[in-house]
Amino acid sequence: MLATMTSKGQITIPKPARDALQLHPGDRVEFVFGDDGRLFLLSATRPLGSLKGMLPKPAHPVSLEEMDAAIAASGRP
């Protein structure tokens, strides 16, 4: 699907995407960048469980220490 940005930086989310995310007027959305450079558009009003399976599983099990190190390296709190 394609969308065109206006001079004000606004983009209309195509109807099939709105329907898939169950978006309604006034709903909030979140833009999330994946490690591979892809951009994900998420409904900020959907339950957290609905995100399960969106990102691929790591190639090998990741320990909590490895997760903490990755978070620290990203500069995020």
N, C-alpha and C positions, 0 to 999 in steps of 0.2 A: 504494500500500500504506500502511496505517496501522499504528501501534504505539502502545501506551499506556505511559507512564512510571510506574514504581512510586514509592512514597513514598521509596525509597532512591535514586532517580534512575536506576534500571536500566530498560533497554528490551530486549525480545527482538527480535532481527533476524528478520523473517519468512523462512520457508524459501525462497521463490523468490529473495530477495536473497542468502541464504547460499549457495544453489546457484550463482547467477550469479557470485559472488565466490570460489567454491570454498573457503568457510570451513569450518573444522573446529574441534571443541572445543580450546581452548588457543591458537588463532590470535589474532594481534593485529590490530586495525583502527585506521585513522587517520581523523580527521575533518578535512576541509580546507574552508575557506570560499572560495568563488569571489568574484571582484570584483563580481558581480551580486547577491551576497547568498545565493546557493544554497550548500547544504552538501553536500559529497561525502563518501561513506563509501568508503574504500579498504582493501583488504586490505594489511596491512603486510608480508605474506609473499610477495606476488606480484612477479614481475620488473618492473622499471621499464618495459620495452617494452610491457607490457600496458596502460599508461596512454595510449598514443598514440591521438590522436583524441578523447580525452575532452572537452577544452576546444576551443572554436572558434578558428580561426585569426584573427589580427588583420586588421582591414580593410585595412591597408597594411603593407608590410615594416617591421620594427622593427630598428634598428641596435643594436649592443652598447652604445653610449653611452646610447641611450634606455632599454635594459633596466637598465643600471646606475643611471641617474637614477631610474627607477621603483622599483627596490629601495631606493635611498637614501631616497626620499620615504616609503616604507612604514615606515621605522624598523627594518627587519629587517637582520640581519648579512649 
